[in-house]
């Protein structure tokens, strides 16, 4: 089948929604489907073919024109939907289904195109825009009335979709309170190549790390990620375990303030900041293996791709009991949980990880098993079944998908 994917977040902009869309279009392309991505930029910014080595060779890219940079977010553009050029290209492509990943300008272009061409639109909910930590990024007051308005706006958008994908059950529950019909499908995760102990050791030495227990954060350095909680917990850990290290892979608008906190706490020798690293390099070199344990204090995640990626490299995770994280992190199986904002407990859990290599090894095995359950090929198959159900009868698609969608043994015929 032919699938048009609309997203305001795509390469070179780095975030969870970008990599969820990237992994999924590649999985669909490997199944033999024709996939075309519509994302921000002028029509002269990129060729109408895949420009990134991370994209499957058959995936094509068409930029939606008339976009402007969004202040404070490198490589992120805001789109003013000018529909005529996009509709002209869509009529040539003749998609069977449209999948929208964001509810801003590019997303609305996809919703309009679906209505105009009379084809089903599937949406994926990625971000709790009504959370005050996300409202913080917008140029208006962070008042409760604004937060409620953002929630209603997001619901209004997804109510225009034939069906919305919730990456986790907590997201599905949230959507149901907003009157949005949804089905749970994981964002999916690619399986990285294995590495020997010698290769991991050489990688760590390259970044000035020894075999000492190392904690890792992977993702944007931004306000809503609550990184100061991790920083303060790590500072307390050093009082009893000075050999421990903390690696932060990523960049973002809060990096200057984050560096200032590190200097003020005199921890520059114990913390490695890699800065932003292209995703292709991150995965190819296995950079999550710089750490032994993934940590996050973010309370805004629905299904964090960063946790899935880290688990795929064998890192157990420590995170808060918030949003979709408890659906990925099971204490005693693949990680540990603490109450949101509770840095004291986070420090205690980090100490347990340092003091017990056997616990780390047991949880690492569980992390690999969890990542396997979220393989991107399984997600691609579930998406195919969802698309075909929506194409046949959008009004009853959710009912057909109420039972768990099989990974690869569906009776539905393939329709490349």
Buried (B, 14 or more C-beta within 10 A) or exposed (E): BBBBBBBBBBBEBBBBBBBBBBBBBBBBBEBEBBBBBBBBBEBEBBEEEBBBEBBBEBBBBBBBBBBEEBEEBEBBBBBEBBBEBBBEBBEEBEBBBBBBBBBBBBBBBBBBBBEEBEBBBBBBBBBBBBBBBBBEBEEEEEEEEBBEBBBEEBBEBBBBBBBBBBBBBBBBEBBEEBEBBBBBBBBBBBEBEEBEEEEBBEBBEEEEBEEBBBBBBBBBBBBBBBBBBBBBBBBBBBEEBEEBBBBBBBBBBBBEEBBEBBEEBEBEEBBBBBEBBBBBEBBEBBBBBBBBBBBBBBBBBBBBBBBBBBBBBBBBBBBBBBBBBBBBBBBEBBBBBBEBBBBEBBBBBBBEBBEEEEBBEBBBBBBBEBBEEBBBBBBBBBBBBBBBBBBEEBEEBBEBBEEEBEBEEBEBEEEE
